[in-house]
Amino acid sequence: MPELTDHQIAHLRALKVQCLTLGVELAIIEAIAYPVHFPEKSQHTGGIDFVLTLDLEELADLERRPLADG
């Protein structure tokens, strides 16, 4: 399974906090989730894809928050 760096994990945690603050659902899907669901398969990649459930009005705020946090 691909290993995430400490830097990547920190960004994921920050994104999760921002989503929780806005009441936005966040799911990690695709490549990074693949080995979790299919551990017997040898196909592994390091890409990370997200699905967010939010109203379009919340999108601009979600985009601004990580930039404000640096």
N, C-alpha and C positions, 0 to 999 in steps of 0.2 A: 504494500500500500504506500502511496506517495506520502512523504512526511512534509508537514507544513513547517515553515520557519517560525521562530518566535515572533518575528515582525509580522508575518501573515496572520498568525493567531491573534496578535494584539489588534490588528485591523478588523478581523472578524468579530472579536469581542466588542470593539467600539461600534461597529455597525449594528450588532445585536442590541446594544444599549440604546442607540439612536432609534431603532425600530420600536423597541419597547416603550420608549418615551412617547412616540407618536401613535402607539397602538397598532403598528403595522406588523403583519405576519411575515416572517422570514423563513425560508427553507433553502437548504443547500442541496443541489441536485446534480445530476449528470456525473461527470468524470470522477470527482472526489468522492461522491456517494456510491459509485458503482461497486467498489470492492467491499463496501459495508453490506450491500444487498446480495452480492454475488461473489463471495470469497473464494469459491472454487475455480473461478475464471482467472486466466492469466493476463487478461487485457486490463492494464492499469495506466492511467494518465494522471497528470498533475493539474489539470484545469479545474477551476472552481466556477460553477454557475449558480446563480441565485434566482429564486422566485420571490417576489414581494407582492403582497396583496394590500393595496391601498387605493384610496380615491385619488383621482388626478390632482385635486387641490393640494393633497399632501406631498406630492412628488417634489415640488419646488422646495418645500421646507426640508424634506429628507436630503435633497441635494446640497442645500446650504449648510446643514449641521456638521457633516464631516469636515467641510472646508473651514468652518469656524473653529473646529477642534484641532485643526492642523493635520 
